[in-house]
Structure formats: structure tokens, C-alpha cells
């Protein structure tokens, strides 16, 4: 979880951690966040190992653990808006609800991971680690949300997230 395949890999992981990680750390507290992060990384590694059991390629990177952070954010902050760079006919910034941004990201991981299984497409990306980490983050966040006392403010999980 602490090695990366290059500066672009490290930079992408740090960007996602910067955007989504602080809110999850605030929700869990420092020590519990570290435990959560490591648990998601372990779940991601185990998922990758189980799905890609015959692969001789080592999996490195924190993407699976960070995917767990994304999964928790998906549950705890669905109304948050993520400022996203969009390329359409022109380049612009759009505020997208986190539930759509992260839901689309997860669907891309499922699609790409399915291609690796169905057609044997090798991309060098551990999609199943992303999927396993995200699922672990969702499960932990559902438990945390269920254990929380209800807030008076219905929008207490609303944050603007800008990059």
C-alpha cells in the first residue's frame, strides 16, 4: 500500500486522498481513520488476490485503500458537490454531486475489471483492488452511519469540495 509505480500513480492517489480523505478523517477521527484506511487496503489486496489468483504481476499502490475512502465518502457525503473538470465541446468546471461522481467512477472500475476477466485484457491496473477497497469502505461507512445519533440538521454531511 505504500509503494507506487511512478510519479503519475502517486500524484493521482494523492489527489483523490486530498479531495476526499480529510472529510472521512474528520468523520472517523485520526486513529480510527488510520485503522479504516489499512482495513480497506487489506480488503482491496485480498479481493485482487482472490480474483487474479493466477496473475504473476505484483500489485502495488495505495489505490485500493484510497478506494475505501471513496466508498465511505459515497455513503457519508452523497450530497457533497465535487468540482470536476469536464471536457465536452469546451473545457469547463462543473459541480457534480459526489454520489454521481463516485458512482460513475465505481461503474468504470466494474466495467474495466469485467474486461480483465472476460477478455483477459491486461492494463496494469488492479481494478479488482479498487472494487474491493470501495466495497469495504461502503460497508464500514454503513456501520458507522447506523451507529451515529441522528443529526438535527438534515444536511449535516453537505460540504463543497474543490480541487
Buried (B, 14 or more C-beta within 10 A) or exposed (E): BEEBEEEEBBEBBBEBBEBBBBBBBEBBEEEBBEEBBEBBBBBBBBBBBEBBEEBEEEBEBBBBBBBBBBBBBBBBBBEBBBBBEEEEEEEEEEEBBBBEBBEEBBEEBBEBBBBBEEEEEEEEBBBBBBBBBBBBBBBBBBEBEEEEEEEEEEEEBEBEBEE
